Amino acid sequence: MSNFDSPNPFQDNPYSSAPMSYSPMEAIPPVGTAQLASLMQRFLGAVVDSIFPALFVFPGYVMALAGVLMNEDQRQNGVAVNLPFLSITGIGIIGLGFVLTLILQIYLLATRSQTLGKLLLKTQIVDFETGKPADFVHCALLRILVNSFIAGVPCLGAVYALVDICFIFRDDRRCIHDLIASTTVIDISDR
């Protein structure tokens, strides 16, 4: 009887790889007993991360818009004016708001493996293989920067961004940016 006639042809083959105990498409939980973040936690965390910068820059937008409207009103009355102080201050506040938001998010990612949204919703980015908090390279550079470059490709970037989001519905709840960075997001509300 040859190897190929037996019920398991790999059983007697010393060169075959060990049989896999799981399918490559199955969800593999991170090391330890960590609970994956729920879809709602991930969604609300993304909402907070999207809205938070607006809170910093909104006053600047209001000031800049008020300055432009005042400038337009004076121009219609025949007064030639340059961009008023209010608009310049508003633009400065917008820039400062973006910089402060960026500094805060980078600090949280570097020190806690969390963004503000993840901090408020008690979730954390961890290394998929070890279950330990992910380092800055995986949290920021691979998850955010690489993902942003791919999403920024004209036309294809929008399709990629949609597919990236849809990956959250897999059993392991890992988006494409999680797969790129070898990370996952866990619930740490019990800590």
Buried (B, 14 or more C-beta within 10 A) or exposed (E): EEEEEEEEEEEEEEEEEEEEEEEEEEEBBBEEEBBBBBEEBBBBBBEBBEEBBEEBBEBBBEBBEBBBEBBEEEEEEEEEEEEBEBBBBBBEBBEEBBEEBEEBBBEBBEEBBBBBBBBBBBBBBBBBEEBEBBBEEBBBBBBBEBBEEBBEEEEEBEEBBEEBBEBBEEEBBBBBBBBBBBBBBBBBEEE
